[in-house]
Amino acid sequence: MTYAQSLPGCPGADVFASATVRSWVEDLWMDARYSWIDPDSDRARIAEAFRRIRQHAERWPTQADFARNLPSPPTHTAIAHRPCTDEQAKANIQRLVAEMKSICQSTP
């Protein structure tokens, strides 16, 4: 979609598909500024960055434009720690030890 805007500085059609796209993909993949976590959320973040760029771009975007417009990765809610009694902890440990013994005994 950004290419269709024909903004000043836009690469020519003869190099866009081969050189421009490849260099952006390689550079963005290797750049330590980005946290690529999950293909689905990353795809949505990339699309959102280019959507934001298209809203105000007057020239062909740079990778710095992309970095400024890329949403942060989603945050994951931490699992709340639920303390257990000493009896529960002891029972859990005994259960895990029994499972490990079972696995070890069934492995040739």
Secondary structure, DSSP 8 states (H G I E B T S, - for coil): -TGGG--TT---HHHIIIIIHHHHHHHHHH-TT-----HHHHHHHHHHHHHHHHHH-SS---HHHHHHH----------------HHHHHHHHHHHHHHHHHHHHH--
